[in-house]
Amino acid sequence: MTPRQKIFALTVGIMLFVFIVELVRRRALKEEYSWLWLATGAGIVLLAVWYDLLLLITDLIGAVLPTTTLFLFGMLFLVLINLHYAVKISALTDQVRRLAQELAIERAQKKPADIPPEPQEDGPDGRQKSDSDFKKAGA
């Protein structure tokens, strides 16, 4: 690995660390997911510093070039991330369905006077339609 490539890989790894820590600090990324991205940054830094490890892994999997090994593990990483998100989306879909059913049951059990009225549509002039507007439209 040339010094320029090594500097670039180290810079990318360190920038990833800083970016992840900043996202966690701003609460844009949960700590639950930050470990995965921090491990990715650590892997980039490790392979940049210890290039012989990449060559060893390349030999172990039978690849010809180290770039093939990086591409393979990058694709594997993306597949695993997609699988993880698919599992999370499935769980959230079930949770939303269950919450909607519970809300519908609660609303059905309440008296009609306890249920707030549904929001009314806006008329063509931008003001909310009143009951008399609906009666005019139906008549």
SVG drawing of the C-alpha trace seen along z (x, -y; Angstrom):
<svg xmlns="http://www.w3.org/2000/svg" viewBox="-81 -32 85 52">
<polyline fill="none" stroke="black" stroke-width="0.4" points="0.0,0.0 1.4,-3.4 1.8,-6.1 -0.9,-8.1 -3.4,-5.2 -2.5,-4.7 -3.0,-8.4 -6.3,-8.4 -7.6,-5.2 -6.6,-6.6 -8.3,-9.9 -11.5,-8.2 -11.5,-6.0 -10.8,-8.9 -13.4,-11.1 -15.9,-8.2 -15.2,-8.0 -15.7,-11.8 -18.9,-11.8 -20.4,-8.9 -19.5,-10.4 -21.1,-13.7 -24.3,-12.0 -24.6,-10.2 -23.9,-13.5 -26.7,-15.2 -29.0,-12.2 -29.4,-11.7 -28.0,-8.1 -28.8,-5.9 -26.0,-4.3 -27.5,-1.0 -26.4,-1.4 -23.2,-3.4 -21.1,-0.4 -21.5,1.1 -20.3,-2.1 -17.5,-2.6 -16.4,1.0 -16.4,0.2 -14.2,-2.8 -11.9,-0.7 -11.7,1.9 -10.7,-0.7 -8.0,-2.1 -6.8,1.4 -6.4,2.4 -4.8,-0.8 -2.2,-0.5 -1.7,3.3 -1.8,4.0 -0.3,7.5 -3.5,8.5 -5.5,7.7 -3.0,9.7 -3.4,12.6 -7.2,12.5 -6.9,12.3 -4.9,15.5 -7.2,17.2 -10.3,16.7 -8.5,17.5 -8.9,14.1 -6.3,12.9 -6.2,9.2 -6.7,7.3 -9.2,5.1 -11.4,8.1 -11.3,8.9 -12.3,5.4 -15.1,5.5 -16.4,8.9 -16.5,7.7 -18.0,4.4 -20.8,6.3 -21.3,8.7 -21.5,5.7 -24.2,4.1 -26.2,7.3 -26.1,7.7 -27.2,4.1 -30.1,4.5 -31.1,7.7 -31.0,6.0 -33.1,3.1 -35.6,5.6 -36.0,7.3 -36.5,3.9 -39.0,2.8 -41.0,6.0 -41.1,5.6 -42.2,1.9 -44.9,2.9 -46.3,5.4 -46.1,2.8 -47.9,0.2 -50.7,2.7 -51.1,3.8 -51.2,0.1 -53.8,-0.7 -56.0,2.2 -55.7,1.2 -56.7,-2.3 -59.6,-1.2 -60.8,1.0 -60.5,-1.9 -62.4,-4.2 -65.1,-1.6 -65.5,-1.2 -65.9,-4.9 -69.2,-6.7 -69.8,-8.8 -69.9,-12.0 -66.3,-11.2 -64.9,-10.9 -63.6,-14.3 -65.0,-15.2 -63.0,-14.4 -61.1,-17.3 -63.1,-18.9 -61.8,-19.5 -60.9,-23.0 -63.2,-24.7 -62.1,-26.1 -61.6,-29.5 -59.2,-28.1 -61.5,-28.3 -62.9,-25.3 -66.2,-24.0 -69.0,-24.2 -72.0,-21.8 -74.1,-24.2 -71.6,-24.0 -72.0,-20.2 -75.8,-20.5 -75.7,-22.9 -73.4,-20.5 -75.8,-17.6 -78.9,-19.5"/>
</svg>
